[in-house]
Amino acid sequence: PPRLALRAAAVAAWVAVGALAGAGVGYQFGRDSGAPPLARVDFVREAAIAHAVYVPEVRHPVEVSAEDEAHLVAWLTKRLGTPVRIPDLGAHGFALLGGRLLPAAQGPGAQFMYEDEGGQRVTLYVSVREPAEPATAFRYAERDGVAVFYWVDRHFGYALTAEFGRDVLLPLANAVYHQISP
């Protein structure tokens, strides 16, 4: 199907970004005014790849469904080694489907998937970062129709990923940020 081919192309593009980062080549993201440090590219690439792999799933888009949210939070808190919060995007029309544990460059990561009434999905990727890494402002990347808003806050890197544009994704990223920041 054409949609599957588009997703495969998006995954290939993000893998290419990772290869460039691994080779030590700087990369200019989307409309962002400056390239992020290469250490941050890993979690953005990981988020985009995880999004492209799991969003098309119909029967198994998540490991633990939203009906078992308390278990999901407890399990991921234990695995990530720090309290995990799952933002509520209901005010923006997106319901939590659930989440999963994922590997990340600096240890375990997590992905939460949301869906609107029209079937559009958005994922939030969370990875544990080095404690000394400074906080960042929102940054935006887009490749082959896959858009990512990402930032680092204390011990976590966050990446909100979707297949719709910056204007729709930014309010969701703001909602996530305000719900997870103490």
Salt bridges, closest charged atoms under 4 A:
ASP32 OD1 - ARG139 NH1 3.23
ASP42 OD1 - ARG129 NH2 3.19
GLU115 OE2 - ARG121 NE 2.87
GLU133 OE2 - ARG40 NE 2.91
GLU133 OE1 - ARG129 NE 3.68
ASP153 OD1 - ARG154 NH1 3.13
GLU163 OE1 - ARG3 NH2 3.95
GLU163 OE2 - ARG7 NE 3.21
GLU163 OE2 - HIS51 NE2 3.79
